[in-house]
C-alpha cells in the first residue's frame, strides 16, 4: 500500500514538472511566433537562445526559474516591424546594463529601496493584465474558453491535478486544427540562421526606442520581484535568489546569445508564479522546456 502511494506521489510530481514547464506558454508563444512569422527572424536562433538559457537556468538555480522574452522590446519590434539588428542591439545593451548593475552592487541597493509592497503590486498588476487578456481571448469562443477554465479550476481538487493542464492544451490544439479556427502564419519567409551584428545606426535607435522603455520593467519584475517571490517559495535556497543573481544570469544570456539570433530574454515573477502553481518545483521543469526548444530548433 505504501509503495502504491509513493508511486502515485512520484507520478504526480513528475507530471507537475511537465505541466509547470509549459505553464507560461501564454506569454511565450505570442511574442516568439510574432517575431518569427511577422518579422521573419530565424526560428533556429530564437529557439536555441531560449533552449540554452533555460538549460543554464536549470543548472544554475536548480529550481523552476522562468525564461521569457522581454515583453516591451518584443512587442515594439513586432508592432513597428523593426530589424533583427535592432533586436540584437537592444538585447546586448540590456545584457551590459544588467551586468554593470549586478557586479557593481547597484541592483542590490535598488532592491533595498523598494518596499515589498511595490513588488507585490507589480505581481498583482501583471496578474490582472493576464486575466484581462485571457478574458478577451475567451470571448472569441466562449464555450471552449469556459470549458477549459472549468477544467483547470476543477483540477485543483483532483488527485492527478497536474496532468490536466497539458491535456487541456492538447485538446485545444486538436479542436482548433479540426475546426479550422487555428491562426494562420506564414513561416516560409523566415531568414536563415546566421551569426550577425547590429549596424552603427541600430545601436543608438535601439537604446532610445527599446532599451529605455524595457529597463524599468526588467529591473522591477524580472530581477527584484522575481527575487522576492523565489525566496518566498523556496526559502531553503534563499541565498541563491538575490537580485544580483538574476541580473547576472539574464545579463550574460543576452550578451552571449543575441549575436546568434536570440531575442532579448529575462526571468519574470509572473512566470514563476504560474509554473509553481502548476507543479514545477525542481530543475526538471526548465530542463524539459529548454530541451524542447532545442529540439524545435534542430528539427
Backbone bond lengths (Angstrom), bond angles and torsions (degrees), N, CA, C in turn:
res aa  C-N    CA-C-N  psi(-1)  N-CA   C-N-CA  omega(-1)  CA-C   N-CA-C  phi
1 X - - - 1.453 - - 1.527 110.44 -
2 X 1.347 116.02 -43.66 1.448 120.14 179.82 1.526 110.87 -65.04
3 X 1.333 117.02 -37.38 1.460 120.83 178.13 1.522 111.16 -63.87
4 X 1.348 115.81 -39.33 1.459 119.75 179.29 1.527 110.72 -64.92
5 X 1.345 116.12 -40.85 1.464 119.94 178.52 1.521 110.86 -64.91
6 X 1.345 116.95 -42.43 1.461 120.77 179.44 1.526 110.99 -63.83
7 X 1.345 115.66 -41.05 1.456 119.53 178.71 1.530 110.51 -63.50
8 X 1.325 115.65 -41.07 1.468 121.17 178.75 1.523 110.42 -62.62
9 X 1.332 116.92 -43.46 1.463 121.20 179.01 1.529 111.36 -63.69
10 X 1.338 116.21 -40.77 1.463 119.69 -179.89 1.522 111.67 -65.08
11 X 1.329 116.12 -41.48 1.468 119.83 178.08 1.521 110.50 -63.12
12 X 1.334 116.13 -41.51 1.463 119.94 -179.29 1.530 110.82 -66.29
13 X 1.338 117.16 -38.18 1.465 120.52 178.85 1.525 111.32 -66.26
14 X 1.330 116.50 -43.86 1.460 120.26 -179.39 1.531 110.54 -66.38
15 X 1.326 116.03 -41.37 1.465 119.10 177.73 1.527 110.44 -64.26
16 X 1.345 116.85 -32.43 1.456 120.56 175.82 1.523 112.13 -64.88
17 X 1.333 117.15 -37.94 1.462 120.37 177.36 1.525 110.70 -65.17
18 X 1.334 117.15 -42.57 1.463 120.63 177.76 1.527 110.46 -65.23
19 X 1.324 115.84 -45.82 1.463 120.42 -179.58 1.525 110.95 -61.99
20 X 1.330 116.46 -47.13 1.461 120.65 -179.70 1.519 113.21 -66.35
21 X 1.339 116.69 -31.10 1.467 120.05 -178.59 1.518 112.09 -59.55
22 X 1.343 116.67 -34.12 1.462 120.88 -176.14 1.523 112.29 -112.69
23 X 1.335 116.82 17.14 1.467 120.32 -176.59 1.519 112.40 -72.44
24 X 1.336 117.80 -17.42 1.465 121.08 -175.56 1.526 112.36 -102.03
25 X 1.331 117.34 18.55 1.468 120.08 -177.60 1.524 112.53 -64.59
26 X 1.332 117.24 -25.21 1.456 119.97 179.21 1.516 113.11 -61.82
27 X 1.323 116.98 -28.97 1.461 121.69 174.61 1.520 111.23 -90.04
28 X 1.316 116.19 -37.30 1.463 122.53 -172.48 1.531 113.10 -72.40
29 X 1.336 116.96 -53.47 1.463 120.69 -170.54 1.533 114.92 -64.72
30 X 1.347 120.06 -46.63 1.471 118.29 -177.97 1.521 113.39 -57.30
31 X 1.338 117.37 -41.44 1.460 120.06 -178.34 1.523 111.35 -73.33
32 X 1.330 116.96 -42.15 1.463 120.32 -178.92 1.529 110.95 -66.79
33 X 1.333 116.91 -46.63 1.463 119.53 179.19 1.526 111.28 -64.97
34 X 1.332 117.14 -33.77 1.456 119.76 176.91 1.522 111.80 -63.94
35 X 1.324 116.97 -44.58 1.465 120.57 179.35 1.522 111.66 -62.86
36 X 1.336 116.27 -34.73 1.471 120.02 -178.11 1.528 111.24 -80.87
37 X 1.342 117.33 -49.03 1.462 120.94 -172.28 1.523 113.31 -81.65
38 X 1.338 117.44 -35.22 1.462 120.38 -175.74 1.520 112.64 -95.09
39 X 1.353 117.15 -38.88 1.463 120.25 179.04 1.520 112.39 -94.33
40 X 1.335 116.89 -10.47 1.470 123.43 177.18 1.522 112.65 63.30
41 X 1.348 117.09 34.39 1.458 120.81 175.31 1.531 109.71 -78.40
42 X 1.309 115.87 159.43 1.465 121.06 -176.41 1.528 111.26 -66.55
43 X 1.343 117.99 120.59 1.473 119.34 176.88 1.520 112.24 -66.01
44 X 1.348 117.03 -30.95 1.462 119.28 179.12 1.521 111.24 -63.02
45 X 1.327 116.08 -45.93 1.457 119.46 -179.60 1.513 112.33 -63.41
46 X 1.338 117.30 -41.92 1.467 121.23 -177.88 1.521 111.04 -68.29
47 X 1.338 117.60 -48.07 1.463 119.89 -177.32 1.526 112.08 -71.38
48 X 1.324 118.06 -35.11 1.464 119.19 175.65 1.521 110.76 -64.77
49 X 1.335 116.75 -37.85 1.459 119.85 177.67 1.518 111.62 -59.77
50 X 1.325 116.75 -49.10 1.459 119.82 178.31 1.528 111.45 -64.88
51 X 1.328 116.64 -37.64 1.458 119.67 -179.23 1.517 112.55 -62.56
52 X 1.329 116.41 -49.54 1.465 119.86 -179.10 1.528 111.50 -67.56
53 X 1.326 117.16 -38.32 1.464 120.40 178.63 1.526 110.54 -64.28
54 X 1.334 117.52 -42.26 1.459 120.84 -179.82 1.531 111.40 -66.70
55 X 1.332 117.36 -40.49 1.467 119.75 178.83 1.524 111.02 -66.42
56 X 1.321 116.96 -39.71 1.465 119.91 175.26 1.527 110.56 -62.30
57 X 1.335 116.19 -42.71 1.465 120.89 179.16 1.527 111.02 -59.87
58 X 1.334 116.35 -42.86 1.468 120.36 178.96 1.527 110.74 -60.89
59 X 1.326 116.73 -42.61 1.461 121.05 -178.96 1.519 111.89 -71.59
60 X 1.323 117.37 -37.00 1.461 122.44 -172.81 1.524 112.24 -79.45
61 X 1.341 116.55 -46.56 1.461 120.10 -175.15 1.528 113.35 -96.78
62 X 1.326 117.40 -24.25 1.471 122.45 -179.02 1.525 111.79 60.52
63 X 1.319 115.82 21.17 1.464 122.17 179.79 1.530 108.41 -140.34
64 X 1.335 118.80 166.64 1.470 121.13 -177.07 1.526 113.33 -77.56
65 X 1.329 116.03 71.66 1.463 119.53 175.75 1.524 109.03 -83.16
66 X 1.325 119.33 127.13 1.467 121.86 -175.82 1.522 112.32 -72.03
67 X 1.303 115.89 153.21 1.461 123.77 173.96 1.525 106.50 -124.02
68 X 1.334 116.86 118.19 1.460 121.95 -172.51 1.521 110.94 -132.48
69 X 1.343 117.25 159.16 1.463 119.29 168.96 1.530 109.22 -71.10
70 X 1.323 117.02 147.34 1.461 119.70 171.61 1.528 107.42 -69.03
71 X 1.328 116.32 116.83 1.466 121.09 -166.13 1.524 113.51 -66.58
72 X 1.325 117.50 -45.94 1.463 120.19 -176.58 1.523 110.47 -65.25
73 X 1.320 117.04 -46.46 1.463 121.24 179.66 1.523 110.45 -60.97
74 X 1.337 117.05 -50.04 1.466 120.62 -177.77 1.520 111.19 -61.58
75 X 1.335 116.87 -45.02 1.467 120.42 -178.10 1.521 111.36 -63.69
76 X 1.340 117.88 -41.79 1.459 120.83 179.99 1.528 111.54 -68.43
77 X 1.323 116.81 -39.58 1.463 120.24 178.77 1.526 110.23 -62.63
78 X 1.342 116.55 -41.80 1.468 120.59 179.00 1.522 110.66 -68.36
79 X 1.321 116.89 -48.28 1.465 121.24 -174.86 1.528 112.33 -65.18
80 X 1.336 116.60 -38.24 1.464 120.27 -175.69 1.526 112.74 -97.51
81 X 1.337 117.44 0.15 1.460 120.38 179.09 1.517 113.40 62.32
82 X 1.324 117.02 39.43 1.470 120.84 -176.79 1.523 111.13 -73.43
83 X 1.315 115.42 163.98 1.464 122.01 -175.10 1.519 111.95 -81.15
84 X 1.340 114.80 165.16 1.464 120.51 175.73 1.523 110.51 -61.70
85 X 1.332 117.10 -36.99 1.464 120.28 178.71 1.509 112.34 -60.71
86 X 1.329 117.26 -38.44 1.471 121.02 177.07 1.526 109.99 -63.62
87 X 1.330 116.62 -43.63 1.465 120.50 179.17 1.527 110.45 -62.98
88 X 1.327 116.59 -45.28 1.463 120.26 -179.67 1.524 111.58 -64.50
89 X 1.321 116.56 -43.16 1.463 119.74 -179.54 1.516 110.97 -61.99
90 X 1.341 116.95 -41.24 1.466 119.59 -179.90 1.525 110.90 -65.85
91 X 1.337 117.11 -39.59 1.469 120.29 179.46 1.529 110.92 -65.67
92 X 1.317 116.71 -43.85 1.470 120.33 179.93 1.524 110.93 -65.23
93 X 1.322 117.24 -43.44 1.465 120.53 178.64 1.527 111.41 -63.79
94 X 1.344 117.15 -41.47 1.458 119.93 176.31 1.526 110.56 -62.48
95 X 1.333 116.60 -39.08 1.457 119.79 177.95 1.511 112.07 -61.80
96 X 1.329 116.77 -44.67 1.470 121.04 179.46 1.523 110.82 -63.02
97 X 1.330 116.79 -45.58 1.464 120.46 -179.37 1.530 111.02 -61.16
98 X 1.321 116.97 -45.33 1.463 120.46 -179.38 1.530 111.50 -63.33
99 X 1.311 117.01 -39.81 1.468 120.03 179.84 1.524 111.34 -68.28
100 X 1.323 117.13 -39.79 1.477 120.30 177.27 1.528 110.12 -62.48
101 X 1.331 117.10 -44.84 1.459 120.86 179.96 1.527 111.26 -65.46
102 X 1.339 116.82 -35.64 1.467 120.37 -177.93 1.530 111.68 -72.65
103 X 1.329 116.77 -50.59 1.468 120.07 -174.16 1.524 112.64 -76.41
104 X 1.324 117.17 -20.95 1.468 120.03 176.93 1.526 112.05 -84.00
105 X 1.349 116.76 -15.75 1.458 120.76 -177.35 1.520 113.90 86.76
106 X 1.328 117.60 -0.10 1.461 120.41 -177.63 1.524 110.97 -64.79
107 X 1.323 117.07 -37.62 1.472 119.51 -177.43 1.526 110.81 -64.39
108 X 1.328 117.33 -33.96 1.460 120.16 177.36 1.531 110.31 -67.33
109 X 1.320 115.84 -39.56 1.469 120.15 177.09 1.526 110.27 -64.32
110 X 1.332 117.38 -42.28 1.460 121.43 179.08 1.524 111.08 -61.80
111 X 1.334 116.43 -40.35 1.459 120.35 -179.17 1.525 111.28 -62.92
112 X 1.321 116.45 -35.57 1.465 119.83 -179.60 1.536 111.87 -72.06
113 X 1.325 116.91 -23.42 1.460 119.71 -179.63 1.525 112.21 -79.21
114 X 1.328 116.48 -19.38 1.465 121.00 -178.74 1.522 109.67 -94.95
115 X 1.306 116.80 126.80 1.459 120.09 179.08 1.528 110.17 -73.27
116 X 1.343 117.66 156.44 1.471 119.73 176.61 1.524 112.93 -56.18
117 X 1.329 117.20 -28.54 1.470 120.11 -179.78 1.524 111.24 -62.01
118 X 1.344 117.55 -34.40 1.461 120.49 179.59 1.523 110.57 -67.13
119 X 1.347 116.95 -44.16 1.461 120.36 178.14 1.518 111.20 -61.44
120 X 1.335 116.21 -43.30 1.466 120.16 178.67 1.532 110.37 -64.84
121 X 1.329 116.47 -38.89 1.462 120.06 178.27 1.519 112.27 -63.45
122 X 1.334 117.17 -38.64 1.464 121.15 176.98 1.521 110.19 -62.62
123 X 1.345 116.64 -45.06 1.459 120.51 179.10 1.530 110.97 -62.64
124 X 1.339 116.62 -40.58 1.460 120.49 179.11 1.527 110.91 -64.27
125 X 1.334 116.48 -43.23 1.468 120.01 -179.38 1.528 111.00 -62.68
126 X 1.337 116.60 -43.06 1.466 119.64 178.43 1.521 110.61 -64.20
127 X 1.342 116.45 -41.23 1.460 120.08 178.13 1.512 112.78 -61.46
128 X 1.324 117.25 -43.64 1.461 121.04 178.87 1.528 111.38 -65.45
129 X 1.338 115.68 -38.02 1.461 119.20 178.23 1.529 110.75 -64.09
130 X 1.332 117.10 -42.15 1.460 120.42 179.39 1.525 111.22 -67.34
131 X 1.340 117.16 -36.49 1.468 120.35 175.79 1.525 109.97 -61.40
132 X 1.327 116.30 -44.14 1.465 120.24 179.29 1.532 111.13 -62.33
133 X 1.341 116.54 -46.36 1.460 119.82 179.49 1.523 110.94 -63.16
134 X 1.334 116.63 -39.34 1.458 119.67 176.94 1.511 112.35 -61.69
135 X 1.339 115.99 -40.47 1.462 119.97 178.09 1.514 112.13 -64.26
136 X 1.345 116.30 -39.53 1.473 120.22 178.03 1.523 110.25 -63.07
137 X 1.333 116.78 -43.07 1.462 120.02 179.31 1.529 111.38 -65.96
138 X 1.328 116.66 -40.16 1.461 120.43 178.95 1.518 112.05 -64.31
139 X 1.341 116.69 -31.01 1.464 120.00 -176.61 1.522 112.28 -64.29
140 X 1.335 117.06 -20.80 1.456 119.97 179.50 1.528 111.48 -73.50
141 X 1.318 117.00 -32.43 1.472 122.21 177.12 1.532 107.14 -142.38
142 X 1.344 116.08 82.04 1.463 120.82 -173.11 1.522 112.67 -57.91
143 X 1.326 117.03 -42.80 1.463 119.45 -175.17 1.528 111.05 -61.32
144 X 1.330 116.44 -50.53 1.461 120.19 -179.46 1.524 110.85 -65.74
145 X 1.346 116.49 -40.56 1.460 119.67 -179.25 1.512 113.18 -63.07
146 X 1.335 116.59 -45.50 1.460 120.22 179.50 1.528 111.59 -68.86
147 X 1.326 116.50 -34.92 1.468 119.64 177.63 1.531 110.47 -64.10
148 X 1.337 115.93 -45.36 1.468 119.98 178.98 1.528 110.72 -63.81
149 X 1.344 116.29 -43.87 1.466 120.30 179.11 1.531 110.57 -61.26
150 X 1.341 117.08 -42.35 1.464 120.91 179.19 1.522 112.21 -62.42
151 X 1.333 116.24 -41.06 1.470 119.72 179.27 1.528 111.30 -65.60
152 X 1.336 116.09 -42.42 1.466 119.43 180.00 1.529 111.00 -66.37
153 X 1.330 116.77 -39.10 1.468 119.76 179.12 1.524 110.10 -67.62
154 X 1.329 116.93 -42.37 1.467 120.72 -179.28 1.523 111.83 -67.34
155 X 1.352 116.70 -25.63 1.465 119.45 -177.59 1.522 112.18 -63.59
156 X 1.335 117.09 -21.11 1.466 120.00 178.91 1.522 111.55 -62.52
157 X 1.329 117.23 -21.64 1.464 121.36 -175.56 1.526 111.35 -111.64
158 X 1.336 116.98 11.63 1.464 120.93 179.42 1.518 110.61 -99.28
159 X 1.344 117.57 150.00 1.475 120.30 179.28 1.532 112.43 -61.46
160 X 1.333 116.88 -42.46 1.471 120.90 -179.13 1.529 109.08 -103.47
161 X 1.317 115.82 55.86 1.464 120.49 -169.83 1.521 113.60 -61.10
162 X 1.329 118.49 -32.38 1.454 119.82 -173.62 1.527 113.56 -79.67
163 X 1.327 117.07 -7.81 1.453 119.85 176.38 1.528 112.14 -82.50
164 X 1.337 116.57 -15.78 1.459 120.33 -172.31 1.518 111.87 -70.55
165 X 1.355 117.96 -44.43 1.452 119.45 -174.54 1.528 112.80 -61.76
166 X 1.353 120.56 -47.33 1.470 118.36 176.60 1.523 112.61 -59.52
167 X 1.332 117.16 -35.54 1.461 119.70 178.76 1.521 111.31 -67.48
168 X 1.338 116.59 -39.38 1.472 119.86 178.26 1.524 110.48 -63.15
169 X 1.340 116.75 -43.61 1.467 120.33 178.82 1.525 110.51 -62.98
170 X 1.337 116.45 -44.80 1.466 120.65 -179.37 1.524 111.25 -62.56
171 X 1.326 116.86 -44.24 1.469 120.30 178.76 1.531 111.11 -64.88
172 X 1.330 116.81 -36.98 1.455 120.10 177.83 1.519 112.08 -64.03
173 X 1.338 116.43 -41.66 1.469 120.59 178.35 1.522 110.50 -63.95
174 X 1.346 116.24 -44.81 1.471 120.50 179.95 1.525 110.58 -62.46
175 X 1.347 116.72 -43.00 1.463 120.56 -179.84 1.526 110.72 -63.42
176 X 1.348 117.36 -44.38 1.462 119.64 179.30 1.523 111.47 -63.11
177 X 1.328 116.34 -38.12 1.473 119.81 -177.91 1.523 110.97 -65.13
178 X 1.333 116.35 -47.44 1.466 119.77 -175.07 1.530 112.46 -81.35
179 X 1.337 117.68 -20.90 1.464 119.55 178.79 1.523 111.92 -88.16
180 X 1.334 116.78 -9.45 1.457 120.21 179.74 1.507 114.13 77.87
181 X 1.340 118.42 15.76 1.469 121.36 -178.38 1.522 112.77 -100.86
182 X 1.322 117.38 4.04 1.464 119.87 179.61 1.525 109.63 -65.93
183 X 1.348 118.67 140.75 1.464 120.98 179.47 1.516 111.40 -64.38
184 X 1.314 116.44 147.71 1.460 122.13 -178.35 1.525 109.49 -103.61
185 X 1.335 115.80 122.90 1.460 121.31 177.87 1.519 109.62 -121.93
186 X 1.308 116.22 146.05 1.455 121.31 177.14 1.524 108.59 -103.08
187 X 1.326 116.06 104.16 1.463 120.78 -178.47 1.525 112.15 -99.45
188 X 1.334 117.24 4.09 1.457 119.84 -173.89 1.526 112.49 -76.19
189 X 1.335 117.54 -15.97 1.464 120.15 -176.04 1.524 112.61 -102.40
190 X 1.325 117.75 10.24 1.458 119.43 -179.47 1.522 110.44 -65.62
191 X 1.322 116.13 145.31 1.462 120.91 -176.92 1.517 110.91 -77.65
192 X 1.313 115.63 156.59 1.464 121.08 179.36 1.525 109.82 -70.76
193 X 1.318 115.44 152.49 1.457 120.62 -179.81 1.519 109.62 -76.81
194 X 1.318 116.89 123.76 1.454 121.05 -179.92 1.528 110.36 -157.11
195 X 1.305 114.92 155.47 1.459 120.57 176.31 1.527 108.98 -73.53
196 X 1.330 116.97 129.17 1.468 120.40 -178.59 1.519 109.90 -142.78
197 X 1.343 114.98 170.90 1.469 120.62 -176.36 1.525 108.33 -144.99
198 X 1.329 117.90 139.69 1.473 120.26 -178.85 1.526 111.70 -63.96
199 X 1.331 114.92 152.03 1.465 119.79 175.19 1.531 109.92 -79.45
200 X 1.320 116.54 170.52 1.464 120.98 -177.96 1.525 111.09 -61.29
201 X 1.330 117.24 -43.59 1.464 120.92 -178.79 1.522 112.02 -64.35
202 X 1.332 116.52 -33.31 1.463 120.36 -176.48 1.528 112.35 -68.97
203 X 1.310 118.37 -28.47 1.464 120.53 179.75 1.525 111.46 -62.95
204 X 1.314 116.95 -50.10 1.458 120.60 -178.39 1.515 112.28 -65.35
205 X 1.333 116.93 -42.67 1.461 120.31 179.64 1.521 111.08 -64.44
206 X 1.336 116.74 -41.23 1.465 120.40 -179.71 1.521 111.22 -64.49
207 X 1.335 116.95 -38.41 1.465 120.36 -179.18 1.519 111.43 -62.47
208 X 1.320 116.82 -41.28 1.466 120.79 -176.25 1.519 112.04 -82.16
209 X 1.332 117.26 -45.84 1.467 121.39 -171.37 1.529 113.52 -85.35
210 X 1.331 118.09 -25.35 1.461 120.41 -173.61 1.532 113.76 -118.58
211 X 1.327 116.71 -48.23 1.469 119.91 -173.78 1.525 111.55 -68.49
212 X 1.320 117.50 -47.79 1.471 120.15 -177.98 1.535 112.57 -60.30
213 X 1.341 120.04 -45.60 1.475 118.87 177.50 1.532 113.08 -65.27
214 X 1.336 117.36 -29.89 1.464 120.83 -176.13 1.515 112.69 -82.21
215 X 1.314 117.82 -29.56 1.461 122.10 -167.01 1.525 113.23 -57.79
216 X 1.328 117.89 -45.78 1.464 120.31 -176.88 1.525 111.15 -63.87
217 X 1.336 117.40 -41.95 1.462 120.71 179.48 1.520 111.37 -65.03
218 X 1.328 116.74 -41.04 1.463 120.18 -179.69 1.525 111.33 -64.82
219 X 1.325 117.11 -46.86 1.460 120.14 -176.81 1.531 111.80 -64.72
220 X 1.323 117.07 -36.24 1.466 119.34 -178.30 1.523 112.06 -84.07
221 X 1.320 117.04 -56.50 1.468 120.67 -173.72 1.521 112.77 -79.30
222 X 1.331 118.05 -43.98 1.461 121.52 -171.29 1.523 113.80 -91.19
223 X 1.321 117.53 -6.18 1.466 120.25 178.59 1.527 110.70 -125.21
224 X 1.327 117.43 -62.39 1.462 120.68 -172.84 1.529 111.87 -75.92
225 X 1.337 117.32 -48.23 1.464 120.01 -177.77 1.524 111.73 -68.06
226 X 1.332 117.92 -40.51 1.461 119.89 -179.99 1.528 110.56 -67.82
227 X 1.335 116.91 -31.09 1.467 120.33 175.60 1.526 110.49 -63.86
228 X 1.331 116.75 -46.67 1.465 120.69 179.54 1.524 111.24 -62.93
229 X 1.330 117.04 -41.10 1.460 119.96 -178.98 1.525 111.53 -68.95
230 X 1.324 116.98 -41.12 1.462 120.45 179.97 1.532 111.14 -63.21
231 X 1.326 116.80 -40.62 1.466 120.19 177.53 1.522 111.09 -63.82
232 X 1.337 116.46 -35.68 1.460 120.59 -179.89 1.521 111.65 -70.30
233 X 1.322 117.61 -40.06 1.457 121.12 -175.87 1.525 112.41 -83.93
234 X 1.329 117.21 -29.14 1.462 121.05 -179.57 1.534 109.44 -129.30
235 X 1.325 118.18 66.80 1.472 120.76 -174.96 1.521 113.54 -61.59
236 X 1.331 116.96 -26.38 1.468 119.08 -179.69 1.525 111.85 -68.35
237 X 1.336 117.81 -19.57 1.465 121.78 179.80 1.528 111.65 -113.40
238 X 1.322 117.00 24.16 1.467 120.84 -172.39 1.525 112.55 -57.66
239 X 1.318 118.03 -31.01 1.459 120.56 -177.52 1.529 112.23 -63.61
240 X 1.337 117.17 -26.18 1.462 121.11 -178.99 1.519 112.71 -82.71
241 X 1.330 116.60 -9.08 1.460 120.10 -170.07 1.525 113.14 -112.21
242 X 1.336 117.12 31.52 1.450 120.21 174.36 1.536 109.43 -70.43
243 X 1.327 118.13 151.61 1.472 120.44 -178.28 1.525 114.08 -53.55
244 X 1.346 117.11 -37.48 1.460 117.64 -177.55 1.520 112.45 -66.01
245 X 1.357 117.33 -24.97 1.462 119.94 178.33 1.525 110.34 -67.61
246 X 1.329 116.33 -42.06 1.462 119.53 179.21 1.525 111.39 -70.02
247 X 1.333 116.70 -34.83 1.463 119.92 176.57 1.531 110.48 -66.05
248 X 1.325 117.00 -37.93 1.464 120.61 179.63 1.524 111.27 -67.98
249 X 1.337 117.35 -48.00 1.464 119.57 -176.69 1.526 111.27 -64.78
250 X 1.338 117.46 -43.03 1.469 120.11 177.38 1.528 111.10 -67.92
251 X 1.325 116.34 -39.04 1.462 120.08 -178.78 1.511 112.81 -63.37
252 X 1.324 116.88 -48.89 1.461 119.79 -179.62 1.522 111.98 -66.98
253 X 1.334 116.97 -37.33 1.472 120.11 179.45 1.522 110.90 -61.31
254 X 1.323 117.36 -45.98 1.460 120.41 -179.78 1.526 111.91 -68.41
255 X 1.309 116.32 -41.81 1.464 120.17 -177.09 1.526 111.35 -65.07
256 X 1.329 117.56 -39.64 1.462 121.52 -174.34 1.524 113.89 -87.90
257 X 1.333 117.63 -30.88 1.462 120.08 -172.58 1.529 114.05 -97.95
258 X 1.336 118.74 -22.74 1.463 120.75 -178.66 1.531 113.12 -58.58
259 X 1.348 120.24 -40.48 1.473 118.90 178.88 1.524 113.68 -61.47
260 X 1.325 117.31 -19.47 1.465 121.08 179.91 1.531 112.39 -95.29
261 X 1.339 117.56 11.68 1.453 120.88 175.02 1.504 115.39 100.96
262 X 1.333 118.11 3.64 1.464 120.24 178.74 1.523 109.93 -72.94
263 X 1.324 116.60 149.68 1.452 120.79 175.73 1.525 110.06 -84.18
264 X 1.320 117.77 171.78 1.461 121.69 176.78 1.526 109.04 -66.37
265 X 1.325 117.54 128.50 1.466 122.28 -172.53 1.522 110.97 -129.34
266 X 1.333 115.35 157.58 1.464 120.46 179.28 1.523 108.55 -160.24
267 X 1.332 115.18 178.85 1.458 121.92 169.50 1.530 107.46 -93.63
268 X 1.334 118.32 -175.79 1.452 118.67 179.51 1.519 112.12 -169.89
269 X 1.338 115.77 139.79 1.465 120.31 -179.19 1.525 111.54 -65.47
270 X 1.332 117.04 -40.40 1.459 119.79 179.44 1.517 112.05 -63.11
271 X 1.326 116.75 -40.53 1.462 120.46 177.86 1.507 112.28 -63.71
272 X 1.334 117.11 -41.50 1.458 120.47 178.08 1.522 110.72 -63.73
273 X 1.325 117.16 -41.13 1.467 120.71 -178.99 1.524 111.43 -61.78
274 X 1.337 117.14 -45.76 1.463 119.67 -176.30 1.532 110.78 -73.70
275 X 1.326 118.23 -36.21 1.463 119.83 177.55 1.524 110.84 -65.75
276 X 1.303 116.94 -41.98 1.462 120.87 178.15 1.525 110.36 -65.01
277 X 1.331 116.87 -41.59 1.462 121.36 -178.96 1.524 111.09 -59.84
278 X 1.330 117.08 -37.87 1.458 120.42 -177.42 1.522 113.18 -93.37
279 X 1.330 118.10 15.74 1.452 120.16 166.31 1.504 118.32 110.48
280 X 1.334 119.62 -3.36 1.456 120.89 179.61 1.525 110.12 -72.48
281 X 1.336 116.12 128.57 1.461 120.50 -178.86 1.532 112.90 -134.40
282 X 1.315 118.39 -19.10 1.462 120.60 -172.26 1.529 110.76 -130.85
283 X 1.327 114.57 -172.04 1.456 122.44 179.14 1.523 112.59 -67.70
284 X 1.330 117.58 -13.04 1.465 120.09 -177.48 1.523 112.37 -63.22
285 X 1.342 116.97 -39.57 1.470 120.09 -176.52 1.533 111.91 -60.75
286 X 1.353 120.13 -53.99 1.470 118.01 178.07 1.530 113.01 -65.86
287 X 1.340 117.72 -27.17 1.464 120.24 176.78 1.525 110.58 -67.05
288 X 1.336 116.71 -43.09 1.465 121.04 177.98 1.523 110.22 -62.98
289 X 1.330 116.57 -45.98 1.464 120.59 -179.40 1.527 111.10 -64.05
290 X 1.328 116.99 -46.92 1.456 120.76 -178.92 1.516 112.61 -63.61
291 X 1.322 116.67 -42.57 1.473 120.58 179.06 1.522 110.67 -63.13
292 X 1.335 116.62 -39.71 1.463 120.54 178.18 1.513 111.03 -62.58
293 X 1.334 117.49 -43.56 1.465 120.81 178.52 1.527 111.30 -61.09
294 X 1.324 117.35 -41.58 1.468 120.43 -179.98 1.534 110.53 -66.88
295 X 1.325 118.02 -39.89 1.459 121.06 177.40 1.525 111.11 -63.46
296 X 1.336 116.75 -40.31 1.462 120.08 176.87 1.530 110.39 -61.75
297 X 1.320 117.03 -41.81 1.459 120.68 -179.98 1.529 111.50 -65.00
298 X 1.326 116.57 -41.15 1.460 120.89 -176.31 1.531 111.28 -68.93
299 X 1.329 115.98 -40.57 1.468 120.01 -173.80 1.528 113.24 -100.23
